[in-house]
């Protein structure tokens, strides 16, 4: 049986492990699962613009993957959670940035993706949360 290893990033990850008793990633063999990452900075502040928040969430996913020995090029599955504020409930503003980041970070790889609209996420002002599964060396 493959060893189970848990990972956190310096700063935010260490703080969340201490305060909320969870890890940001687990690696079992060559499979890496990460907890949802928002668009926060190291002080848990969020940018004003939706685009900047989504880009920061992608950056945070990248940091957590790296801590577990993976990268965006290893990602096979993405779950994203979105607080939609547009009156018609459209995902358009979110999708434009999400898809641009997929193309930028994963080139020709097109992972499976489940996108869910939610009413609230785990921190005030948070509008997006991204969690991924990666298979290293597939």
C-alpha positions as CSV (number, residue, x, y, z in Angstrom):
1,X,0.0,0.0,0.0
2,X,1.2,3.5,-0.9
3,X,2.2,5.8,1.9
4,X,-0.1,8.7,2.8
5,X,1.6,12.1,3.0
6,X,-0.1,15.4,4.0
7,X,1.2,18.8,2.9
8,X,0.7,22.5,3.7
9,X,2.2,25.6,2.3
10,X,4.2,28.0,4.5
11,X,2.1,30.8,6.0
12,X,-1.6,30.3,5.1
13,X,-1.3,26.5,5.0
14,X,0.5,26.3,8.4
15,X,-2.1,28.7,9.9
16,X,-5.0,26.7,8.6
17,X,-3.5,23.4,9.9
18,X,-3.1,25.0,13.3
19,X,-6.4,26.8,13.6
20,X,-8.8,24.6,11.6
21,X,-6.9,21.2,11.8
22,X,-6.8,20.4,8.1
23,X,-4.1,20.0,5.4
24,X,-4.1,21.5,2.0
25,X,-3.0,18.4,0.1
26,X,-2.7,14.7,0.4
27,X,-0.5,12.5,-1.7
28,X,-1.1,8.7,-2.0
29,X,1.4,7.2,-4.4
30,X,1.3,9.3,-7.5
31,X,-2.2,10.8,-6.8
32,X,-2.5,14.3,-5.3
33,X,-5.7,15.7,-4.0
34,X,-5.9,19.2,-2.7
35,X,-8.4,21.1,-0.5
36,X,-10.2,24.0,-2.1
37,X,-8.1,27.1,-2.6
38,X,-9.5,30.6,-2.7
39,X,-8.1,33.8,-4.2
40,X,-6.5,35.0,-0.9
41,X,-3.1,36.5,-0.3
42,X,-0.8,35.4,2.5
43,X,-2.8,37.6,5.0
44,X,-6.1,36.0,3.8
45,X,-7.2,39.2,2.0
46,X,-9.1,39.0,-1.3
47,X,-8.6,41.3,-4.3
48,X,-11.4,43.6,-5.3
49,X,-11.8,42.3,-8.9
50,X,-13.3,38.9,-9.7
51,X,-10.6,38.3,-12.3
52,X,-7.7,39.0,-9.8
53,X,-9.4,36.7,-7.3
54,X,-9.7,33.8,-9.7
55,X,-6.1,34.2,-10.9
56,X,-4.9,34.3,-7.3
57,X,-6.9,31.1,-6.6
58,X,-5.1,29.4,-9.5
59,X,-1.8,30.7,-8.1
60,X,-2.7,29.2,-4.7
61,X,-3.6,25.9,-6.3
62,X,-0.2,25.9,-8.0
63,X,1.6,26.5,-4.7
64,X,-0.2,23.6,-3.0
65,X,0.4,21.3,-5.9
66,X,4.1,22.2,-5.8
67,X,4.2,21.4,-2.0
68,X,3.0,17.9,-2.8
69,X,5.4,17.4,-5.8
70,X,2.9,18.1,-8.6
71,X,2.0,20.9,-11.0
72,X,-0.8,22.1,-13.2
73,X,0.5,19.8,-16.0
74,X,-0.4,16.8,-13.8
75,X,-4.0,17.9,-13.1
76,X,-6.8,15.6,-14.4
77,X,-9.8,16.9,-12.5
78,X,-11.0,20.3,-11.4
79,X,-13.9,21.2,-9.1
80,X,-14.7,24.9,-8.9
81,X,-17.3,26.6,-6.7
82,X,-18.6,30.1,-7.5
83,X,-20.7,32.7,-5.8
84,X,-22.6,34.2,-8.7
85,X,-23.7,37.8,-8.2
86,X,-25.1,38.6,-11.7
87,X,-28.8,39.0,-11.6
88,X,-29.4,36.2,-14.1
89,X,-27.1,33.8,-12.4
90,X,-24.8,33.5,-15.4
91,X,-21.3,32.1,-15.0
92,X,-20.0,34.1,-17.9
93,X,-17.7,36.5,-15.9
94,X,-16.3,33.5,-14.0
95,X,-16.0,31.2,-17.1
96,X,-14.0,33.8,-19.1
97,X,-11.2,33.9,-16.5
98,X,-11.4,30.2,-15.6
99,X,-11.0,29.0,-19.2
100,X,-8.2,31.5,-19.9
101,X,-6.3,30.2,-16.8
102,X,-6.9,26.6,-17.9
103,X,-5.4,27.4,-21.3
104,X,-2.5,29.3,-19.8
105,X,-1.5,26.8,-17.2
106,X,-2.3,23.4,-18.9
107,X,-1.6,24.0,-22.6
108,X,-3.2,21.1,-24.5
109,X,-4.3,19.2,-21.4
110,X,-8.1,19.5,-20.9
111,X,-9.0,18.0,-17.5
112,X,-12.5,17.1,-16.5
113,X,-14.2,20.0,-14.8
114,X,-17.3,20.3,-12.5
115,X,-18.4,23.9,-11.9
116,X,-20.9,24.6,-9.2
117,X,-22.8,27.7,-8.2
118,X,-23.1,28.2,-4.4
119,X,-24.6,30.9,-2.1
120,X,-21.6,31.2,0.2
121,X,-18.0,29.9,0.6
122,X,-15.7,29.5,3.6
123,X,-14.6,33.1,4.1
124,X,-16.3,36.5,3.9
125,X,-16.0,38.1,0.4
126,X,-14.8,34.8,-1.2
127,X,-16.3,34.3,-4.7
128,X,-14.4,31.3,-6.0
129,X,-12.8,28.1,-4.6
130,X,-10.9,25.6,-6.7
131,X,-9.8,22.0,-5.8
132,X,-8.0,19.6,-8.1
133,X,-6.8,16.1,-8.4
134,X,-3.5,15.4,-10.1
135,X,-1.7,12.3,-11.2
136,X,2.0,12.7,-11.2
137,X,4.0,11.0,-13.9
138,X,0.9,9.7,-15.8
